[in-house]
Amino acid sequence: MSPRRARRRDVSPPPLRSGVRPTIETHPDGDWEVRPVAGSSTAKTYRCPGCDQEISPSLAHLVAWRPGDEANRRHWHTPCWRARGRRGVKVQRSRNAPRYG
Ligand SMILES: [Zn+2]
């Protein structure tokens, strides 16, 4: 039996155990780093960009930001973030509100 090899093996990332480490998600508008936030660790109320509702401090949610731009991270309701990925990206670039119907 050979001893355990000490060669570097950086192929597989370590398993996510704590949830602190952000994950990279690829969306139609690019990559986002996403990190889950436990409700108990937050003391502020944030506003979710997906539904424009407040996220209560006790609610578990997630934070998303552009890689390298963590200063501009946004707090999202988890289902809102998931819905964002499914429905496509609603980028509010136009000044006029979209018409429905
Ligand atoms: Zn929301």
Backbone and ligand atoms as CSV (ligand in chain L), in Angstrom:
chain,resi,resn,atom,element,x,y,z
A,1,MET,N,N,0.840,-1.204,0.000
A,1,MET,CA,C,0.000,0.000,0.000
A,1,MET,C,C,0.874,1.251,0.000
A,2,SER,N,N,0.529,2.140,-0.830
A,2,SER,CA,C,1.284,3.387,-0.885
A,2,SER,C,C,0.657,4.409,0.044
A,3,PRO,N,N,1.507,5.238,0.620
A,3,PRO,CA,C,0.947,6.290,1.495
A,3,PRO,C,C,0.150,7.293,0.683
A,4,ARG,N,N,-0.633,8.065,1.401
A,4,ARG,CA,C,-1.476,9.047,0.737
A,4,ARG,C,C,-0.619,10.073,0.016
A,5,ARG,N,N,-0.936,10.285,-1.210
A,5,ARG,CA,C,-0.136,11.200,-2.004
A,5,ARG,C,C,-0.331,12.634,-1.543
A,6,ALA,N,N,0.779,13.319,-1.565
A,6,ALA,CA,C,0.743,14.706,-1.099
A,6,ALA,C,C,0.697,15.691,-2.256
A,7,ARG,N,N,0.431,15.150,-3.418
A,7,ARG,CA,C,0.370,16.066,-4.565
A,7,ARG,C,C,-0.831,16.988,-4.444
A,8,ARG,N,N,-0.635,18.148,-5.022
A,8,ARG,CA,C,-1.735,19.108,-4.976
A,8,ARG,C,C,-2.878,18.629,-5.857
A,9,ARG,N,N,-4.038,18.663,-5.311
A,9,ARG,CA,C,-5.211,18.290,-6.095
A,9,ARG,C,C,-6.254,19.365,-5.891
A,10,ASP,N,N,-6.211,20.322,-6.745
A,10,ASP,CA,C,-7.138,21.454,-6.618
A,10,ASP,C,C,-8.331,21.326,-7.557
A,11,VAL,N,N,-8.535,20.148,-8.018
A,11,VAL,CA,C,-9.593,19.977,-9.012
A,11,VAL,C,C,-10.965,20.125,-8.374
A,12,SER,N,N,-11.162,19.411,-7.284
A,12,SER,CA,C,-12.488,19.451,-6.685
A,12,SER,C,C,-12.504,20.429,-5.516
A,13,PRO,N,N,-13.492,21.289,-5.475
A,13,PRO,CA,C,-13.557,22.241,-4.363
A,13,PRO,C,C,-13.975,21.540,-3.080
A,14,PRO,N,N,-13.658,22.133,-1.976
A,14,PRO,CA,C,-14.081,21.533,-0.710
A,14,PRO,C,C,-15.598,21.601,-0.571
A,15,PRO,N,N,-16.163,20.684,0.155
A,15,PRO,CA,C,-17.625,20.698,0.304
A,15,PRO,C,C,-18.092,21.909,1.090
A,16,LEU,N,N,-19.275,22.351,0.739
A,16,LEU,CA,C,-19.837,23.493,1.447
A,16,LEU,C,C,-20.449,23.007,2.755
A,17,ARG,N,N,-19.916,23.495,3.809
A,17,ARG,CA,C,-20.431,23.048,5.097
A,17,ARG,C,C,-21.087,24.184,5.856
A,18,SER,N,N,-20.480,25.329,5.837
A,18,SER,CA,C,-20.971,26.392,6.694
A,18,SER,C,C,-21.942,27.319,5.978
A,19,GLY,N,N,-21.895,27.350,4.683
A,19,GLY,CA,C,-22.750,28.278,3.960
A,19,GLY,C,C,-22.174,29.663,3.880
A,20,VAL,N,N,-20.997,29.859,4.451
A,20,VAL,CA,C,-20.383,31.173,4.422
A,20,VAL,C,C,-19.752,31.427,3.063
A,21,ARG,N,N,-19.241,30.372,2.475
A,21,ARG,CA,C,-18.545,30.523,1.219
A,21,ARG,C,C,-19.544,30.786,0.091
A,22,PRO,N,N,-19.334,31.841,-0.659
A,22,PRO,CA,C,-20.284,32.109,-1.739
A,22,PRO,C,C,-20.107,31.139,-2.890
A,23,THR,N,N,-21.168,30.958,-3.614
A,23,THR,CA,C,-21.123,30.128,-4.804
A,23,THR,C,C,-21.328,31.006,-6.026
A,24,ILE,N,N,-20.757,30.574,-7.116
A,24,ILE,CA,C,-20.903,31.311,-8.356
A,24,ILE,C,C,-22.094,30.750,-9.127
A,25,GLU,N,N,-23.010,31.633,-9.468
A,25,GLU,CA,C,-24.137,31.222,-10.293
A,25,GLU,C,C,-24.078,31.979,-11.603
A,26,THR,N,N,-24.320,31.260,-12.665
A,26,THR,CA,C,-24.314,31.895,-13.977
A,26,THR,C,C,-25.744,32.189,-14.394
A,27,HIS,N,N,-25.991,33.437,-14.668
A,27,HIS,CA,C,-27.321,33.887,-15.062
A,27,HIS,C,C,-27.248,34.509,-16.450
A,28,PRO,N,N,-28.404,34.724,-17.045
A,28,PRO,CA,C,-28.388,35.330,-18.389
A,28,PRO,C,C,-27.651,36.661,-18.446
A,29,ASP,N,N,-27.585,37.339,-17.326
A,29,ASP,CA,C,-26.895,38.631,-17.323
A,29,ASP,C,C,-25.489,38.526,-16.766
A,30,GLY,N,N,-24.998,37.311,-16.606
A,30,GLY,CA,C,-23.619,37.163,-16.164
A,30,GLY,C,C,-23.513,36.349,-14.889
A,31,ASP,N,N,-22.314,36.323,-14.368
A,31,ASP,CA,C,-22.063,35.552,-13.161
A,31,ASP,C,C,-22.398,36.375,-11.920
A,32,TRP,N,N,-22.887,35.684,-10.921
A,32,TRP,CA,C,-23.175,36.301,-9.632
A,32,TRP,C,C,-22.623,35.413,-8.543
A,33,GLU,N,N,-22.111,36.055,-7.531
A,33,GLU,CA,C,-21.758,35.307,-6.340
A,33,GLU,C,C,-22.938,35.366,-5.392
A,34,VAL,N,N,-23.288,34.224,-4.883
A,34,VAL,CA,C,-24.477,34.122,-4.046
A,34,VAL,C,C,-24.096,33.476,-2.733
A,35,ARG,N,N,-24.550,34.081,-1.674
A,35,ARG,CA,C,-24.238,33.545,-0.354
A,35,ARG,C,C,-25.509,33.525,0.484
A,36,PRO,N,N,-25.860,32.392,1.018
A,36,PRO,CA,C,-27.039,32.344,1.872
A,36,PRO,C,C,-26.791,33.059,3.197
A,37,VAL,N,N,-27.822,33.659,3.700
A,37,VAL,CA,C,-27.732,34.382,4.965
A,37,VAL,C,C,-28.733,33.771,5.933
A,38,ALA,N,N,-28.240,33.374,7.060
A,38,ALA,CA,C,-29.142,32.862,8.086
A,38,ALA,C,C,-29.866,34.028,8.737
A,39,GLY,N,N,-31.094,33.791,9.048
A,39,GLY,CA,C,-31.902,34.884,9.570
A,39,GLY,C,C,-31.359,35.475,10.849
A,40,SER,N,N,-30.800,34.633,11.669
A,40,SER,CA,C,-30.388,35.118,12.975
A,40,SER,C,C,-29.147,36.017,12.897
A,41,SER,N,N,-28.429,35.937,11.781
A,41,SER,CA,C,-27.184,36.679,11.710
A,41,SER,C,C,-27.384,38.101,11.202
A,42,THR,N,N,-28.597,38.423,10.834
A,42,THR,CA,C,-28.843,39.754,10.293
A,42,THR,C,C,-29.563,40.610,11.317
A,43,ALA,N,N,-29.206,41.833,11.352
A,43,ALA,CA,C,-29.835,42.755,12.285
A,43,ALA,C,C,-30.528,43.894,11.563
A,44,LYS,N,N,-30.404,43.912,10.258
A,44,LYS,CA,C,-30.995,44.994,9.496
A,44,LYS,C,C,-32.123,44.471,8.628
A,45,THR,N,N,-32.993,45.379,8.266
A,45,THR,CA,C,-34.039,45.037,7.315
A,45,THR,C,C,-33.614,45.519,5.940
A,46,TYR,N,N,-33.626,44.613,4.995
A,46,TYR,CA,C,-33.238,44.947,3.630
A,46,TYR,C,C,-34.462,44.934,2.730
A,47,ARG,N,N,-34.299,45.550,1.581
A,47,ARG,CA,C,-35.376,45.529,0.608
A,47,ARG,C,C,-34.969,44.639,-0.555
A,48,CYS,N,N,-35.836,43.714,-0.864
A,48,CYS,CA,C,-35.548,42.764,-1.925
A,48,CYS,C,C,-35.768,43.429,-3.283
A,49,PRO,N,N,-34.760,43.391,-4.146
A,49,PRO,CA,C,-34.933,43.992,-5.477
A,49,PRO,C,C,-35.891,43.209,-6.355
A,50,GLY,N,N,-36.173,41.975,-5.987
A,50,GLY,CA,C,-37.037,41.165,-6.838
A,50,GLY,C,C,-38.494,41.513,-6.699
A,51,CYS,N,N,-38.937,41.760,-5.475
A,51,CYS,CA,C,-40.360,42.014,-5.257
A,51,CYS,C,C,-40.590,43.372,-4.609
A,52,ASP,N,N,-39.532,44.076,-4.303
A,52,ASP,CA,C,-39.619,45.399,-3.697
A,52,ASP,C,C,-40.310,45.347,-2.340
A,53,GLN,N,N,-40.141,44.233,-1.649
A,53,GLN,CA,C,-40.683,44.100,-0.306
A,53,GLN,C,C,-39.521,44.004,0.672
A,54,GLU,N,N,-39.794,44.313,1.911
A,54,GLU,CA,C,-38.740,44.232,2.901
A,54,GLU,C,C,-38.452,42.787,3.286
A,55,ILE,N,N,-37.210,42.544,3.628
A,55,ILE,CA,C,-36.800,41.238,4.130
A,55,ILE,C,C,-36.613,41.388,5.629
A,56,SER,N,N,-37.443,40.711,6.378
A,56,SER,CA,C,-37.350,40.858,7.825
A,56,SER,C,C,-36.056,40.235,8.336
A,57,PRO,N,N,-35.511,40.794,9.408
A,57,PRO,CA,C,-34.202,40.314,9.899
A,57,PRO,C,C,-34.202,38.844,10.284
A,58,SER,N,N,-35.329,38.315,10.654
A,58,SER,CA,C,-35.345,36.925,11.110
A,58,SER,C,C,-35.458,35.932,9.966
A,59,LEU,N,N,-35.654,36.453,8.769
A,59,LEU,CA,C,-35.876,35.556,7.638
A,59,LEU,C,C,-34.559,35.180,6.964
A,60,ALA,N,N,-34.398,33.906,6.755
A,60,ALA,CA,C,-33.224,33.458,5.997
A,60,ALA,C,C,-33.386,33.859,4.543
A,61,HIS,N,N,-32.344,34.417,3.976
A,61,HIS,CA,C,-32.415,34.868,2.588
A,61,HIS,C,C,-31.037,34.698,1.968
A,62,LEU,N,N,-30.746,35.449,0.938
A,62,LEU,CA,C,-29.422,35.325,0.358
A,62,LEU,C,C,-28.931,36.683,-0.134
A,63,VAL,N,N,-27.650,36.729,-0.316
A,63,VAL,CA,C,-27.005,37.935,-0.797
A,63,VAL,C,C,-26.367,37.609,-2.135
A,64,ALA,N,N,-26.507,38.493,-3.080
A,64,ALA,CA,C,-25.919,38.279,-4.401
A,64,ALA,C,C,-25.190,39.537,-4.823
A,65,TRP,N,N,-24.050,39.314,-5.462
A,65,TRP,CA,C,-23.288,40.441,-5.964
A,65,TRP,C,C,-22.460,40.001,-7.153
A,66,ARG,N,N,-22.054,40.986,-7.910
A,66,ARG,CA,C,-21.166,40.704,-9.019
A,66,ARG,C,C,-19.798,40.308,-8.487
A,67,PRO,N,N,-19.178,39.328,-9.080
A,67,PRO,CA,C,-17.835,38.953,-8.622
A,67,PRO,C,C,-16.900,40.152,-8.618
A,68,GLY,N,N,-16.292,40.387,-7.476
A,68,GLY,CA,C,-15.382,41.503,-7.339
A,68,GLY,C,C,-16.072,42.797,-6.942
A,69,ASP,N,N,-17.376,42.751,-6.789
A,69,ASP,CA,C,-18.127,43.967,-6.484
A,69,ASP,C,C,-19.021,43.724,-5.273
A,70,GLU,N,N,-18.418,43.145,-4.265
A,70,GLU,CA,C,-19.211,42.762,-3.095
A,70,GLU,C,C,-19.767,43.977,-2.368
A,71,ALA,N,N,-19.136,45.123,-2.581
A,71,ALA,CA,C,-19.631,46.328,-1.920
A,71,ALA,C,C,-21.040,46.672,-2.373
A,72,ASN,N,N,-21.397,46.219,-3.557
A,72,ASN,CA,C,-22.728,46.509,-4.087
A,72,ASN,C,C,-23.640,45.299,-4.018
A,73,ARG,N,N,-23.432,44.508,-3.008
A,73,ARG,CA,C,-24.251,43.297,-2.899
A,73,ARG,C,C,-25.692,43.655,-2.553
A,74,ARG,N,N,-26.561,42.763,-2.963
A,74,ARG,CA,C,-27.989,42.948,-2.738
A,74,ARG,C,C,-28.546,41.769,-1.956
A,75,HIS,N,N,-29.490,42.097,-1.125
A,75,HIS,CA,C,-30.168,41.047,-0.366
A,75,HIS,C,C,-31.462,40.688,-1.074
A,76,TRP,N,N,-31.662,39.402,-1.228
A,76,TRP,CA,C,-32.832,38.899,-1.938
A,76,TRP,C,C,-33.561,37.891,-1.075
A,77,HIS,N,N,-34.907,37.861,-1.236
A,77,HIS,CA,C,-35.630,36.677,-0.786
A,77,HIS,C,C,-35.143,35.503,-1.636
A,78,THR,N,N,-34.958,34.377,-0.994
A,78,THR,CA,C,-34.479,33.222,-1.759
A,78,THR,C,C,-35.421,32.878,-2.920
A,79,PRO,N,N,-36.730,32.793,-2.699
A,79,PRO,CA,C,-37.608,32.471,-3.841
A,79,PRO,C,C,-37.592,33.550,-4.921
A,80,CYS,N,N,-37.378,34.778,-4.529
A,80,CYS,CA,C,-37.331,35.840,-5.526
A,80,CYS,C,C,-36.098,35.685,-6.403
A,81,TRP,N,N,-34.996,35.321,-5.784
A,81,TRP,CA,C,-33.780,35.104,-6.560
A,81,TRP,C,C,-33.966,33.929,-7.518
A,82,ARG,N,N,-34.602,32.877,-7.034
A,82,ARG,CA,C,-34.830,31.722,-7.894
A,82,ARG,C,C,-35.784,32.085,-9.020
A,83,ALA,N,N,-36.793,32.839,-8.706
A,83,ALA,CA,C,-37.748,33.243,-9.738
A,83,ALA,C,C,-37.066,34.126,-10.773
A,84,ARG,N,N,-36.131,34.920,-10.317
A,84,ARG,CA,C,-35.378,35.765,-11.231
A,84,ARG,C,C,-34.661,34.905,-12.268
A,85,GLY,N,N,-34.075,33.811,-11.813
A,85,GLY,CA,C,-33.361,32.951,-12.731
A,85,GLY,C,C,-34.277,32.250,-13.709
A,86,ARG,N,N,-35.472,31.930,-13.240
A,86,ARG,CA,C,-36.388,31.208,-14.117
A,86,ARG,C,C,-37.017,32.126,-15.144
A,87,ARG,N,N,-37.417,33.277,-14.711
A,87,ARG,CA,C,-38.191,34.139,-15.597
A,87,ARG,C,C,-37.313,34.969,-16.515
A,88,GLY,N,N,-36.038,34.923,-16.278
A,88,GLY,CA,C,-35.190,35.821,-17.042
A,88,GLY,C,C,-34.988,37.091,-16.256
A,89,VAL,N,N,-34.139,37.889,-16.742
A,89,VAL,CA,C,-33.699,39.040,-15.984
A,89,VAL,C,C,-34.554,40.250,-16.335
A,90,LYS,N,N,-35.013,40.899,-15.304
A,90,LYS,CA,C,-35.752,42.132,-15.513
A,90,LYS,C,C,-34.821,43.297,-15.211
A,91,VAL,N,N,-34.193,43.752,-16.209
A,91,VAL,CA,C,-33.289,44.880,-16.037
A,91,VAL,C,C,-34.071,46.157,-16.325
A,92,GLN,N,N,-34.052,47.025,-15.356
A,92,GLN,CA,C,-34.848,48.240,-15.514
A,92,GLN,C,C,-34.010,49.314,-16.182
A,93,ARG,N,N,-33.855,49.127,-17.461
A,93,ARG,CA,C,-33.067,50.098,-18.198
A,93,ARG,C,C,-33.935,51.172,-18.800
A,94,SER,N,N,-35.110,50.771,-19.240
A,94,SER,CA,C,-35.961,51.751,-19.905
A,94,SER,C,C,-36.624,52.653,-18.873
A,95,ARG,N,N,-36.842,53.859,-19.244
A,95,ARG,CA,C,-37.462,54.801,-18.320
A,95,ARG,C,C,-38.954,54.573,-18.208
A,96,ASN,N,N,-39.527,54.082,-19.254
A,96,ASN,CA,C,-40.964,53.862,-19.228
A,96,ASN,C,C,-41.265,52.492,-18.634
A,97,ALA,N,N,-42.274,52.460,-17.812
A,97,ALA,CA,C,-42.670,51.190,-17.241
A,97,ALA,C,C,-43.214,50.301,-18.341
A,98,PRO,N,N,-42.937,49.021,-18.228
A,98,PRO,CA,C,-43.451,48.123,-19.275
A,98,PRO,C,C,-44.960,48.036,-19.224
A,99,ARG,N,N,-45.556,47.847,-20.360
A,99,ARG,CA,C,-47.003,47.738,-20.420
A,99,ARG,C,C,-47.404,46.284,-20.329
A,100,TYR,N,N,-48.434,46.065,-19.628
A,100,TYR,CA,C,-48.941,44.713,-19.504
A,100,TYR,C,C,-50.249,44.628,-20.267
A,101,GLY,N,N,-50.364,43.599,-21.067
A,101,GLY,CA,C,-51.625,43.390,-21.796
A,101,GLY,C,C,-51.558,43.973,-23.108
L,1,ZN,ZN,ZN,-38.507,39.358,-2.627
